[in-house]
Each structure stands twice: as C-alpha cells, then as structure tokens.
Amino acid sequence: MAPSAQAHKRAHSLLLFEKLLNLRDTASPLTLILDTLEQSAEPLTHEFMRRAKIERAKIVFVSFATIKKPTTADIFIKARGKSLQALAAEIASHVAPSRPNTTSTTKDTNPPTVQKSLILLDALNPAASLSPALLPAFFNAIITPAASCVAVYHTDVPALHPGVADPTSLSSSPYAPHPLTLLSHLATTVFRVSSLHHAVAARRARERSLAEPEWGLGEGREGVLVGLRDGVEESSEGGEGQRGVVVEMEMRRRSGRAVAERFVIVQKAGAGAGGGVVVMVMGDHPAFRKAKVEDDGREGEEMETSFNLGLTEKQRRDREGVVLPYFDAQVEVGGGEGGRILYDMGREDDFDEEEDEI
C-alpha cells in the first residue's frame, strides 16, 4: 500500500528538520531561535552543538549573557561591551577559511578542505536594541559558505526603541521596524520553542472546551514568575511525563516558499545531559496522536458509533414486505386513471354527495 500524502509530508518535514540540525549543505545560513521565560532555547542549542561536535565542526560561542564556557564550545567570545563591528571582526578571524599555499611548487589536484563552523549567539537582545540597523552588515561579515549562524532572541524581554536606547543611532526614526521584525526578515529559518508540558495542558483544555492556561507573563500575576515545573509526571499516559520541547519550524526556501511544521524533541531514556534526543513530528507524539481509521479496502467493517446505521437480514426482509398506503393507486388503471386515490369508507364516515361530486 502506497504511503498517503500526509505521511509523505511528515517524512519530508522530519528529514528537513534533521538536515537543519546537522548543518548539512548550508541549508540555513542564519537560524533564529525564539524562546521565552517558560521555555529557554538551551535544549535546542545544546543539540546544535552536540551534532556539530559529531561532524567535527568548529563551534564559536558568542556570549552576551553566558558566564561560563560550554564544554562543547571550541572558541568562547565575550561580546559584552563590544561594538558590532569589533565583534564581527573577532568572529570572522576564527571562522576564516584556510587558504591554499600559493608558494608551494607541487601541484595539488585536490582542493583544500574547509572546516565547517557553527557560530552560536546566546542572546541577540542587547545588540538588537542598541543598533538594529547594523545587524544586516554584522551577519554578512560573519556568515560564510562554510559557517552557519544560530542566534537566540528572547521574545518576552522588552526591546527599547533605537531612538531611546541611542539618540545618535541612524535608526532612530519612529518608522524603523521592531528588532524582532528585522531579525525574522533576515533569518532563513525561525524556530519557536515552547514547553511540551504546557502544550499538552493547552490541548487538554481545548478538548474540554475550556480556556487554555497561561504561564509566566501571561498569567498576569505580581511577584515571582513560574515557568517550567521542577518535577514532571512520571506515570503520565503516553509518555507525557517526559520533559520535552516543542519546536515550531518556519523554513524559507530560496524560491520564497515557506515550510512550516511542529516537532517534539525528547531526551532519550537513560541518556544524560549530553546524550542524544528523539525527534518526531508533533502529531506522532503519544500525547498528540489522534485515533486513525485505517481503510485497507476491507468490506464488512463498520464505524464505531453509539447507534447502528445498518440493517440486519431480518429487518431488511420485513421492510421489503411492508405494503405502502395507496400502493394500488400507483398502478395505471385504464385510460389515464393512474394516480387516483382509492378510499374504503368505514362505519364512522359520513358520506357527503356534494363532496363526492367535487
């Protein structure tokens, strides 16, 4: 049996997502990850660095808010207090491709191998608020055919208008776009991360026609913000107790067509913090899987409903034996008399000659 169009679409989306995570063929030169207080982008950035390490790519970690160097990073650059021009020059010095030795007399037919590089920016909010007009030139200076950039932006952190943050900025016009709008336009792939536990709770509320719960800033409470829970349900049905991340992907192709899909990333059972993960389409997760009615061409199978739409053999025979009222009048009798009504009077009927004439 040939796979359905929906199954083919899911398999294609999953392969595309794996290709983006593995940095294959520079599928996305600039990837933007949008996170919130309820769910940080760390699980996704850790997966990017883990797979880049397996591919033996150089990992350049640009820190705006991270204090300690990650264990998987090769180069750690502190970006606080530096201008975007100076930061771009420092990053480009670490990801510059190796050039062949032109003074060598030997002729090498094989071109020099260029090492892949992953540039990871942990928070773009400071740079986007201070000088958003310089972001296109900044990314153009650090992104090369062998270097891909993954940047994180916190959507719930207020962004100051460029004219307020820096009155001398070139983008101090009140008509300048919002930094998030500019970054979303520059990025070739946008990932929006959210908590799996929150997504399951919202789905349950929708199934019961209830209002979806809110977390973090959406709760509208004063005091401490509560995001992810410290503990998870260990005995949840369908594996909902596993801590996971929902990733909403929007990938822009060169033709301009966008590919959108939702995925779930769950850490493998028994794996540590640096272990692998399981990636699946959101619809294939046990918490979001719908009951499917498989049609293999078999006859005699009926839908499971609270009432029976079919007839038994005895009911079918009884229905065929029922004589409908005025059935004899449907038979044509004589010249043009078909359709007349035949009526047998009873004792209680009062015969009226005038009505009979009419």
Secondary structure, DSSP 8 states (H G I E B T S, - for coil): ----HHHHHHHHHHHHHHHHHTTGGGS-SEEEEEE-SSS-SHHHHHHHHHHHHHTT-EEEEEESS--S--TT-SEEEE-TT--HHHHHHHHHHHH------TT--S---S------EEEEES--HHHHHH-GGGHHHHHHHH-BTTEEEEEEEETTS----HHHH-TT-TT--TTS--HHHHHHHH-SEEEEEEEHHHHHHHHHHHHTT------GGGG--SS----S-SS--SS-GGGTTS-EEEEEEEEE-TTS-EEEEEEEEEE-TT--TTS-EEEEEGGGSTTT--------S-SS-----SS--S--HHHHHHHHT---TT-GGGS--STT-TT-------TT----HHHHH-
